[in-house]
Amino acid sequence: MMEIKCSFCGKKEVITKVHKDYRKLARGKNVVYTCETCRARLHFQAVRSQQPQKPI
């Protein structure tokens, strides 16, 4: 088990060896981790910024 902190919101989470990012986080200290909430927000903003602007 490992306790990590989200790079954006600062929320602390405890992850186990089953978590998909466990190996990446265990290897390096300079690894950026984002929680599921921030990851979904970033994905939504990225998709929205790629859409064409609507004319007024």
Buried (B, 14 or more C-beta within 10 A) or exposed (E): EEEBEBEBEEEEEEBEEEBEEBEEBEEEEEEEBBBEEBEEBEEEEEEEEEEEEEEE
